[in-house]
């Protein structure tokens, strides 16, 4: 049940003497996190900002009638995987971000799991010049740096000289605007704790955010969580544990949440994110699928779905699994190895943010890249009532904004704050993407506004270049 209040006055804000706004949204159920309620009101938008909230009589160049639907801050995806942009791009420059935009995401963080697909400066500069569907922040990925400095394989240790080179690249990437360092321990088994700490020392004089894909999962995931907590303790930097559901939603979620909460209680700055699916997705040739994985997961080859040609839509046999790993190691594969009830337990935890971990290649991959946020609102809020609507929205907006130090201008609807918004019907919103068709748009979203302009109307993108590159130098708190 949504509790609605009608606002008859006006919260005066920016440019109140103006005769006409750039955009006005009328009859919207605005979510108010401070009061934990929905307020029926109008929103006046001017120069990319929320200029007025209330019963607005001033006209606007463009008006959207929300018809009593919910107006929320645009969803903020703290963990996704960016495209390749520019001359090196293959096909649609924004294959992933377009799907993000259609499901209400207005700000994304790429460079996760230790991986960048191109240098941060190149990626962010392209957005400066051409725009993007969403606003983008980036990490610098440790695993990509290992490849760049010539560590022979993912199973090898880095030499002292290579670590020193990586430190130099970290400092350069921070100067270029990344917000921190991401790690993919499971992807490079050769990474040692000492290497990790030394790479982090390159940013010892700055405030950064660490994010890590654990070293192992299932039962071994508990020690992996302890390792990430230890890294945060040693470095003094906050740690974001990536996609916790795919780490321990195999019988170990409750214990993993207890370990994280215990660390928080002792002063460690550690949080986690999770996507609302019981299957993960990664490259079939990666170390994730090395010998022993099925024993850890208590599954078999037929739990693995291949998502690209020549085996698109096929579940593995033992023969097909080994053939794909050998001949098509970069093929995206989906692994159905998690327990949905434990994923729900994770999503409900106060320390957990909703994030997609989204990656697609020409529309192939996992439906989380196109369905994560509507799926939470439709399946787990409306249908199963595992979360209240306000709880879920807070995990998609204000909570990640605070984690990224964006909460002085994003994550809430307030006068003077960025006009990144999503308007949706809580009675109908639902993910459309499936494992068979992972790029289908969701239902129930009326409009998405990015930086004050209409980006999505229904299931159609009307302007895909409203997003901006956000660098650490732009964010109070990361500027050191």
C-alpha positions in Angstrom: 0.0 0.0 0.0 1.4 3.4 -1.0 0.6 6.2 1.5 0.0 9.3 -0.5 -0.1 12.9 0.6 -1.1 15.9 -1.5 1.2 18.9 -1.5 -0.8 22.2 -2.0 2.1 24.6 -1.3 5.3 24.9 -3.1 8.9 24.2 -2.0 10.6 27.2 -3.5 13.9 26.5 -5.1 15.9 27.6 -8.1 14.8 30.4 -10.5 11.4 30.8 -8.9 10.9 34.0 -10.8 11.0 32.3 -14.1 7.9 32.3 -16.2 8.5 29.0 -17.8 10.4 25.8 -16.9 12.3 23.6 -19.3 10.2 20.5 -18.2 7.3 20.0 -15.8 6.1 16.7 -14.4 2.6 16.9 -13.0 0.5 14.5 -10.8 3.5 12.4 -9.7 3.8 10.3 -6.5 7.2 11.6 -5.5 9.2 9.3 -3.2 10.4 11.2 -0.1 13.0 9.1 1.7 13.4 11.5 4.6 9.7 11.2 5.5 9.4 7.6 4.2 6.3 8.4 2.2 5.0 9.3 -1.2 3.9 12.8 -1.9 1.5 13.7 -4.8 3.0 16.8 -6.4 4.5 18.5 -9.5 8.1 18.9 -10.3 9.6 21.9 -12.1 12.9 21.3 -13.9 15.3 24.0 -15.1 18.8 23.7 -16.5 19.1 20.0 -15.5 18.1 20.5 -11.9 15.0 20.1 -9.8 13.9 23.7 -9.4 10.5 23.4 -7.7 8.4 20.8 -5.9 4.8 21.3 -5.1 1.6 22.5 -6.8 3.2 24.3 -9.8 1.2 26.7 -11.9 4.0 28.0 -14.0 4.1 26.6 -17.6 6.9 24.6 -19.1 8.3 24.1 -22.6 7.5 20.4 -22.1 5.1 18.7 -19.7 4.7 15.1 -18.6 1.6 14.0 -16.9 2.7 11.2 -14.5 -1.0 10.2 -14.0 -0.4 9.4 -10.3 2.5 7.1 -11.1 5.7 7.0 -9.0 8.5 9.5 -9.6 11.8 8.2 -8.2 15.4 9.3 -8.5 16.9 7.6 -11.5 18.3 4.2 -10.6 22.1 4.2 -9.8 23.8 1.0 -10.8 27.0 0.7 -8.7 28.2 -2.5 -10.4 28.0 -3.1 -14.2 30.4 -3.6 -17.1 30.9 -0.9 -19.7 31.1 -1.1 -23.4 34.1 -0.4 -25.7 33.6 3.1 -27.0 35.1 4.9 -30.0 37.0 3.6 -33.0 37.6 0.2 -31.4 33.8 -0.4 -30.8 32.1 -3.3 -32.5 28.6 -2.3 -33.5 26.5 -0.2 -31.1 28.8 1.9 -28.9 26.2 1.7 -26.1 24.9 -1.9 -26.4 24.8 -2.2 -22.6 24.0 1.4 -21.5 20.9 1.5 -23.8 19.4 -1.4 -21.9 20.3 0.2 -18.6 18.5 3.4 -19.7 15.4 1.6 -20.7 15.1 0.0 -17.2 15.4 3.4 -15.5 19.1 3.5 -14.7 20.5 7.0 -15.1 24.0 6.6 -13.6 26.3 3.6 -13.9 29.7 2.5 -12.5 31.9 0.5 -14.8 35.3 -1.0 -14.6 34.2 -3.7 -12.1 35.6 -7.1 -11.3 39.1 -5.9 -12.1 38.4 -5.3 -15.7 38.5 -2.3 -18.1 37.9 -2.9 -21.7 39.8 0.3 -22.6 41.8 3.0 -20.7 39.6 5.1 -18.5 40.8 8.4 -20.1 39.8 7.1 -23.6 36.4 6.0 -22.3 35.5 9.1 -20.4 36.8 11.4 -23.1 34.6 9.8 -25.7 31.6 10.5 -23.5 32.7 14.1 -23.0 32.7 14.5 -26.8 29.6 12.4 -27.7 27.4 12.0 -24.7 26.1 8.7 -23.5 22.7 7.1 -22.5 23.6 7.3 -18.8 26.0 9.1 -16.6 29.2 7.0 -16.1 31.8 6.6 -13.4 34.7 4.1 -13.6 37.1 2.1 -11.5 40.5 1.1 -12.7 40.6 -2.7 -13.0 43.6 -4.5 -11.3 43.2 -7.6 -13.6 43.4 -5.4 -16.7 46.5 -3.8 -15.3 48.1 -7.2 -14.8 47.6 -8.0 -18.5 48.8 -4.5 -19.5 52.1 -4.9 -17.6 52.8 -8.4 -19.0 51.9 -10.9 -16.3 52.0 -14.0 -18.5 48.8 -15.7 -17.4 46.1 -15.3 -14.9 47.8 -18.0 -12.8 51.1 -16.2 -12.5 52.3 -13.9 -9.8 53.3 -10.4 -10.6 56.9 -9.4 -10.2 58.0 -6.5 -8.1 58.7 -4.5 -11.3 55.2 -5.3 -12.6 53.6 -4.2 -9.4 55.5 -0.9 -9.5 54.2 -0.4 -13.1 50.7 -1.1 -11.9 51.0 1.4 -9.1 52.0 4.0 -11.7 49.0 3.2 -13.8 46.7 3.4 -10.8 48.0 6.9 -10.0 47.5 7.9 -13.6 44.0 6.5 -13.8 43.1 8.4 -10.6 44.3 11.6 -12.2 42.1 10.7 -15.2 39.1 10.5 -12.9 38.4 7.0 -11.7 36.9 6.7 -8.2 38.9 3.7 -7.1 40.3 0.2 -7.8 38.4 -3.0 -8.6 39.7 -6.5 -8.2 38.8 -9.8 -9.8 40.5 -12.4 -7.5 38.6 -15.4 -8.9 39.6 -14.5 -12.5 43.3 -14.3 -11.7 44.2 -17.0 -9.2 47.8 -15.8 -9.3 46.9 -12.6 -7.4 48.4 -12.7 -3.9 47.3 -10.5 -0.9 50.6 -8.8 -0.9 50.2 -7.7 -4.5 46.7 -6.4 -3.8 47.9 -4.3 -0.8 50.9 -2.9 -2.8 48.6 -1.9 -5.7 46.3 -0.1 -3.2 49.3 1.7 -1.7 49.5 3.7 -4.9 46.4 5.5 -3.7 47.5 5.7 0.0 47.3 9.6 -0.1 43.8 9.7 -1.6 40.3 8.7 -0.7 39.1 5.9 -3.0 36.6 3.1 -3.1 37.7 -0.5 -3.5 35.4 -3.1 -5.1 36.2 -6.8 -5.4 35.0 -9.9 -7.0 35.8 -12.6 -4.4 38.5 -15.3 -4.7 36.1 -18.2 -4.5 32.4 -19.0 -3.8 30.1 -21.3 -2.0 31.8 -22.6 1.2 35.1 -21.0 0.2 33.2 -17.7 -0.2 33.3 -17.2 3.5 37.1 -17.0 3.6 36.9 -14.8 0.5 34.7 -12.3 2.3 37.1 -12.3 5.3 40.0 -11.6 2.8 38.2 -8.6 1.4 37.4 -7.3 4.9 41.1 -7.7 5.7 42.1 -5.7 2.7 39.9 -2.9 3.8 41.4 -3.0 7.3 45.0 -2.9 6.1 44.5 -0.2 3.5 42.0 1.9 5.4 39.9 2.2 2.3 36.2 1.3 2.0 35.4 -2.0 0.4 32.4 -2.9 -1.8 31.9 -6.6 -2.1 30.7 -7.3 -5.6 27.5 -9.4 -6.3 27.4 -11.1 -3.0 24.6 -13.4 -4.2 26.8 -15.2 -6.6 29.4 -15.6 -3.8 27.5 -17.4 -1.1 23.8 -18.0 -2.1 24.7 -21.7 -2.2 23.9 -22.4 1.4 26.1 -19.8 3.1 24.3 -16.5 2.8 23.3 -16.0 6.4 26.8 -16.6 7.7 28.4 -14.3 5.1 26.0 -11.5 6.1 26.9 -12.1 9.7 30.6 -11.9 8.9 30.1 -8.6 7.1 28.0 -7.1 9.8 30.5 -8.1 12.5 33.2 -6.3 10.6 31.0 -3.2 10.2 30.4 -3.3 14.0 34.1 -3.1 14.6 34.5 0.0 12.4 35.4 -1.6 9.0 33.8 0.3 6.1 32.5 -2.6 4.0 29.2 -3.1 2.1 27.9 -5.3 -0.7 25.7 -5.4 -3.7 23.5 -8.1 -5.3 21.4 -8.7 -8.4 18.0 -10.4 -8.2 18.7 -13.7 -10.1 19.8 -17.2 -9.1 22.3 -17.5 -12.0 25.5 -15.7 -12.7 27.2 -15.0 -16.0 30.8 -14.9 -17.1 33.2 -16.1 -19.8 33.2 -19.9 -20.2 37.0 -20.0 -20.5 37.6 -18.1 -17.2 39.1 -19.6 -14.1 35.6 -19.5 -12.5 34.9 -22.8 -14.4 38.2 -24.5 -13.5 38.2 -28.1 -12.1 36.2 -28.4 -8.9 33.6 -25.8 -9.6 30.7 -28.3 -9.9 31.7 -30.0 -6.7 31.5 -26.6 -4.9 28.2 -25.8 -6.4 26.7 -29.3 -6.0 25.6 -29.1 -9.7 26.7 -30.6 -13.0 27.4 -29.6 -16.6 23.8 -29.1 -17.4 23.6 -26.1 -15.1 25.6 -24.1 -17.6 23.8 -22.3 -20.5 25.8 -21.0 -23.4 24.5 -17.6 -24.7 26.3 -17.1 -28.0 26.8 -18.7 -31.4 27.5 -21.4 -32.4 26.0 -22.8 -29.2 23.5 -20.1 -28.3 20.7 -21.4 -26.1 22.3 -24.8 -25.4 22.8 -26.3 -22.0 26.2 -28.0 -21.6 27.0 -31.7 -21.6 30.5 -32.6 -20.4 31.7 -32.7 -24.0 30.1 -29.4 -24.9 31.4 -27.7 -21.8 35.0 -28.6 -22.5 34.7 -27.8 -26.2 33.3 -24.4 -25.5 36.1 -23.7 -22.9 38.8 -24.7 -25.4 37.4 -23.3 -28.7 35.3 -20.3 -27.5 36.8 -19.2 -24.2 35.3 -15.7 -24.5 31.8 -16.9 -24.9 29.4 -15.6 -22.2 27.9 -18.5 -20.2 25.1 -18.5 -17.5 25.5 -20.7 -14.5 22.3 -21.7 -12.6 24.0 -22.5 -9.3 22.4 -20.2 -6.7 19.4 -20.5 -4.4 16.7 -17.8 -5.0 15.7 -17.7 -1.3 19.2 -16.8 -0.3 19.4 -14.2 -3.0 16.3 -12.6 -1.5 17.9 -12.8 1.9 20.8 -10.9 0.5 18.7 -8.3 -1.2 16.8 -7.6 2.0 19.9 -7.0 4.1 20.4 -3.4 5.1 24.1 -3.5 4.1 23.3 -4.6 0.5 22.6 -2.4 -2.5 20.8 -3.5 -5.7 23.1 -3.7 -8.7 23.0 -5.4 -12.0 26.5 -6.7 -12.8 25.2 -6.3 -16.3 27.1 -7.2 -19.4 25.9 -7.9 -22.9 27.6 -8.6 -26.2 25.3 -7.7 -29.2 22.3 -8.4 -27.0 23.6 -11.8 -25.8 24.3 -12.6 -22.2 22.3 -12.5 -18.9 18.9 -10.7 -18.5 20.2 -8.8 -15.5 21.6 -6.1 -17.9 18.1 -5.3 -19.0 15.9 -6.4 -16.1 17.5 -6.0 -12.7 15.7 -3.0 -11.3 12.2 -3.6 -12.7 12.5 -7.2 -11.5 13.1 -6.2 -7.9 10.2 -3.8 -8.1 7.8 -6.2 -9.8 8.8 -9.6 -8.5 10.1 -9.0 -5.0 8.2 -5.8 -4.0 4.8 -6.2 -5.6 4.4 -10.0 -6.2 6.3 -11.5 -3.2 6.3 -8.5 -0.9 9.8 -9.2 0.3 10.7 -5.5 0.4 8.5 -2.4 0.7 8.6 -0.1 -2.3 10.5 2.6 -0.4 13.0 0.1 0.9 13.7 -1.2 -2.6 13.9 2.3 -4.1 16.3 3.4 -1.4 18.6 0.4 -2.3 18.6 1.5 -5.9 19.1 5.3 -5.5 20.1 6.9 -2.2 22.1 4.1 -0.8 24.5 3.7 -3.8 24.6 7.5 -4.1 25.9 7.7 -0.6 28.5 5.0 -1.2 29.8 6.9 -4.2 29.7 10.3 -2.4 27.1 11.5 -5.0 24.5 12.1 -2.3 24.8 15.9 -2.4 23.1 16.0 -5.8 21.9 12.5 -6.8 19.8 9.8 -5.1 16.9 11.9 -3.9 14.3 14.3 -5.4 15.2 17.6 -3.8 15.3 21.2 -4.9 18.7 22.0 -6.5 19.5 18.3 -7.1 20.1 16.7 -10.5 17.0 16.0 -12.5 17.7 12.3 -13.1 14.3 10.6 -12.7 12.3 7.6 -13.6 8.5 7.5 -13.7 6.9 4.1 -13.4 3.7 2.3 -12.5 4.2 0.2 -9.3 1.2 -1.9 -10.3 2.7 -3.1 -13.6 6.4 -2.6 -13.6 8.2 -5.9 -14.4 11.3 -7.1 -16.1 10.8 -8.3 -19.7 14.2 -9.8 -20.2 14.6 -13.6 -20.0 17.5 -16.0 -20.2 16.2 -16.9 -23.7 15.8 -13.2 -24.7 18.1 -11.2 -22.3 17.8 -7.8 -24.0 14.0 -7.3 -23.9 12.9 -4.0 -22.2 10.8 -4.0 -19.1 7.1 -3.1 -18.7 5.6 -0.3 -16.6 8.1 2.5 -17.1 6.5 5.7 -18.5 9.5 7.9 -18.8 13.2 8.3 -17.9 14.8 11.8 -17.5 18.6 12.3 -17.6 20.1 15.6 -16.6 16.7 17.3 -17.0 15.7 16.1 -20.4 13.5 13.3 -21.6 15.6 10.2 -22.5 13.0 7.4 -22.6 9.3 7.4 -23.3 7.7 4.0 -22.7 10.0 1.4 -24.3 11.5 3.9 -26.8 14.8 5.8 -26.3 14.2 9.4 -27.6 17.6 10.8 -26.7 20.6 8.5 -25.9 23.2 11.2 -25.5 22.2 13.0 -22.3 24.6 11.2 -20.0 27.9 12.6 -18.9 31.3 11.4 -17.7 31.6 11.8 -13.9 35.2 12.0 -12.6 36.4 11.8 -9.1 37.4 15.5 -9.4 33.7 16.3 -9.9 32.6 14.7 -6.6 33.2 16.3 -3.2 34.9 13.7 -1.1 36.9 12.0 -3.9 38.8 15.1 -4.9 41.8 14.4 -2.7 
